[in-house]
Amino acid sequence: MATTGGEMSDNITKPPTSKSLQAFKDCLSCRLLSGGGLILAAAYVHNGARRVMRLGGPTSVGTVAQITFAACLAGWGVIVMVDPVGKMKRADEK
């Protein structure tokens, strides 16, 4: 398909999305449930690392890695809940 004057076809500008992925992005309760689960998983991992330190165990690289992983899980959960990519609109799609 040839383009003229800098125009692009719709097949190139919009990536294909499956119906299940689109339904997940539109479903607020699904995003809240998934994001909340990730945040609770982060709390569980963080609590396990803090328990070792609270009992007087040495702070090792593994403990620091667990806390970092818990922070990443929590951030991922917040991103799933907020869905910043789904709210973005292109300038020509108003």
N, C-alpha and C positions, 0 to 999 in steps of 0.2 A: 504494500500500500504506500503510495507516494504521498508526501506531505508538501503543501505549498504554503509559502509565506510564514513559515515558522509554526504552523499548526500541527498538532499531534493527534493521532487517532485516540479514541477512548480506550482501546485495548491496551495501549502503551501507558497511559497516564494513571489508570486505576488498576492496582494489583487485584488478582482474583481472590475472593474470600469465600470460604465455605459457609453454608447456612448455619452450621453449629457454632462456628466462631463468631459470626455476626449475632446470633442469638445470645451468646455469652456476653458480648459487649453491650447489648441492649438491656440485659437483665440486671437490674440494680441488686436484687436480693442474691443473685448468684455471685456477683462481685463482692458483696459484703460477706457472704459466707466463706468464700475462698480466701479473701484477704484476712478475715478474722482467724481462719484456721492457720494461715501462715504466721500471723502475729502470735497466736497461742503456741505454735511450735517453737517460735523464737524465744518465748518466755520460758518454755520447758528446757531448751538447750542452755539458755543463760543461767537458769536456776541450778542446773547440774554443774556448771563451771564455778558458780559462786559458792556452792556447797563445799567444794574441795578447798577453796580459799578460806572460807569461814571456819572450817575445822582445823586450820593451821597448816594445811599442806602447802608445799612450795608452788609458786606461780611459775609454771613451765610454759614452754612454747605451745603445747597442746591446749592448755587452759586459755591462753590468749587466742589461739585459733578458734576455740569453741565460742568465745565471746564475740569474735569478729564474725563468725558464721551466723550467730544469733542476730547480730546487727544487720547483716545482709538479708536474712529471712524477714526481719521486721520491715526493712525498707521495701522489699519485694511485696509484702502484704499491703503496705500503704499505697504502693504504685498500682496494684491490682484494684484496690478500692477506689482510688481517685480517677484512674483511667485518663491520664492527660493526653494520650495519643488519640483516643476516640473523640475528644472534644476539639481537636485541631481541625480547622477548616482552611481550605486553600482560598486565596484571594479571589479566584474566579468562580468559586462554588457557592456564592451567597444566595 
